[in-house]
Amino acid sequence: MQRPYFIPYTSGIGVEKKIIDFKYYSGFTPIQKMKTIESFHNEIIKNDYNIKVLEISTKSNIDLGQKLSAFNLKSETINKKIPFTVETAFQSSKVFENGGPYIDLLYKNSKQAKTDERLKTSGKLISFRFLNKDYPIEPKTLFYDWLYINVLEKNKELHKELFQYNCFTDIEFNPAKSINCQAHAVALFISMKKNNIDFGKIKDIDYFKKIIYGETLFT
């Protein structure tokens, strides 16, 4: 199997993506997933013993990695203090040519939000609308990264442990099928922190876009 892993840049804002081959253990049991993740990480470490890898998903064998999953990472609405996850916020923000946004998804659990049938039957995705504000679908990962990083910034109790890692994976992310990746978003967050970005300003997505896609972006 081939999957990407992500390393944050520290001198300049950006993320290095690398692809690696590793042994895949078939099956859906937690043990099989753990064996696959271990195989994935072992191959990464073979190339650089200084790398410390963290799996970002509900399948992670590290509690921090599970907490950082978009299914689990939480914030709340400003006025009504209603809790939501990155996943429910993202899915409930999608505007399609034939429907949406389906705001009710914000208040469901992450799995229900991601698998809601309306997301598949409403036509082409045309924009995002989150908390009554409109956001573009281009660049393709802009809104997801902005949303995830803003939520992660609020979860400051996770930051100290997170900074012990310098490489991030998501075993569930298949670039042939998906665009957005929580491991990439975490790596980008680390890069921004290392470069002393003013996180008070990134609530403005235009500022965020300028920082991420400006002249300092590494590809």
N, C-alpha and C positions, 0 to 999 in steps of 0.2 A: 504493500500500500504506500501511496505517496500523500503527504500532507504538508502544509506550510507551518513554519513557526516564525515568531516575531521578536525582534530585538530592538529596543528603543535606542535612538541616537541620543547622545549626551552633548555633543558639540554641534548644535543645530537641531531644529525640530523635524522629526520624521521617524519612520520605522523601516527597518530593514526586514524584508521578507525572504526567507530561504525555504527551499523545498527539499525534503529528505525522504528516502525510502526506509521502510521498517516493516517488521513482521506483523501481520494482522491476525488476531485470534477471533475466529468467527463465533457468533452467539451473542445473545442479548443479556446474559446474566452479568451482575456487577463484577464477578471474578474475571470474566472474559474481557470486560471493558478495562479493568485494572491492568490486566496482562498486556493489553494492546497499548495502553498509555505508557506503561513501564518500558515496553519495547521502543516506542516512539522516543521517549526521553533518553533512553540509553544510547540510541544512535546519535542524538544531538550532542550528548556529552562526550562521545568518542571524538568528535571534531574539535571540542574545546572544553577542557576540564575546568575552566574558570566560570563556565556557564552554570547558573542555578535556575532550573526550569520550574515553572508553575503552570499546571493545567487549570484553565479557566472554564469550568463547566460544572454541571450537577454531578458529573461522573468523576470529578477530581478526588484523589485520595487525601487531599489536604483541605481542612475545613475552610481556610481562606479562599481557596479556589472555588469551592461551592458557594460561599457567600458572594463572590464576585460574579457568579453566573447572572446573566440578564434575567433569568427566571427568579432570582432571589434578591438581587440588589435593589434596595427600596429608597423611595423618597415619599413626599406627600404634597398634596395641593396646598397652595399658599393660604387660601381663604377658608376652605372647609376642613383642612387638615385630613383629607382622605388619603390613605396610603395607596401607593401603586408601585409596581416594579418597572424596570427598564423595558421589559418585554411587553407588559400590558400598555405602557405609554406608547411604545413604538407601534404596536398593532392597532391601537385605538386611534392613532393619528393618520392612518392611511386614507387618502381620498382617491377614489377610482372614478372612471368615466361614467359608471352606472350606479354609483352609491358611495356612501361614506362621507365623513369619518364615522365609524361605528363606536361612538363614545362609551356605550355600555361596556365595551371590552376593557376599559380602564379599571373597572370595578370587579372584574372576574379574576380567577387565578391565571397564572402565566400560560399553562398548558391549554386551558380553555380559550384564551385569547389567540394564541398562535394557531390553533386548529379550527377556528371558527369558519364555517363553510362560506360565509359571505365574502371572506378575503379571497376566495378562489373563483367566485361567480360574479364579481362586480366589474369585470373588465380590466382595462389597463390602469396601472397606477399613474396618477397625474400630479399629485402633490402630497404634502403633509399638512395637517392642521392640529396643533397641540395647544391646549388651553386658550383657544380662540385666536391663535396667531398662525399665520400661514408660513410654510417653509418649502423650499424647492426640493426637487428630486435629483438635481445635479449640483455639484459632483455626487456620484452615486452613494458614497458612504458618508457624506457630510452630515446629514441629519442624525443618523444613528450614532456616529462618533460624538457629535455635539451633545446629544441627549445622554448617552452613556457617561461621558466624562463629567458632565454637570452633576449627574446623580452621584457618581463616585466621589467627586470633590466634597459632597455633603457628608459622606460616610467616613469622616476623618479617623475614626477608631480603627479603620482597616489600613491606613496609610503606612504606619511604621513597619508592620510586618511585610506589607507589599514591597517596600523598598529593599527588602533582602533578596529579591529576585531580579534577574536581568534578561529573562527570556520567557516567552509565554506561548502556550499552545491551547487549542480547542479541538479535541478529538472529534467533535460532532460537526465541525466546519468543513464542508466540501466546496472548494472554490468553483467546481464545475456546476454546482447547483445553487450556491448562495453568493451574496455580495458582501453583506455585513458580517463582521466577526468580532466577538467580544474580546478575544485575545489581542487582536490588533488594536482595539480601543484602549485596552489597559496599557499596552506598550506605548501608545501615543500619549496617554496621560503621564506616564513616567518621563517620557522625553520632554513634555511641556514643563513638568515640575523641575527637571534637571536644568532647564534653560530659564528658570525663574519667570515664567509667564504670569502675568497678573490675572489670577483666576476670578477676580471680581468683575473683570471685563468680558469674560467669555460667555456670559449669559446672553450677550448680543451675538447672534449667529454670524452676522457679517464680520464682526471682529474676529471671531473664531475662524471663519473661512480665510480671512486675510493672513492670520498667523499660520494656519496649516497649509494653505495652498499658495503662499507667497514665495518670495525668492529664496527663503531659507529651507524650503521643502526638499528633502532627499527622496530619490526614487529608486 
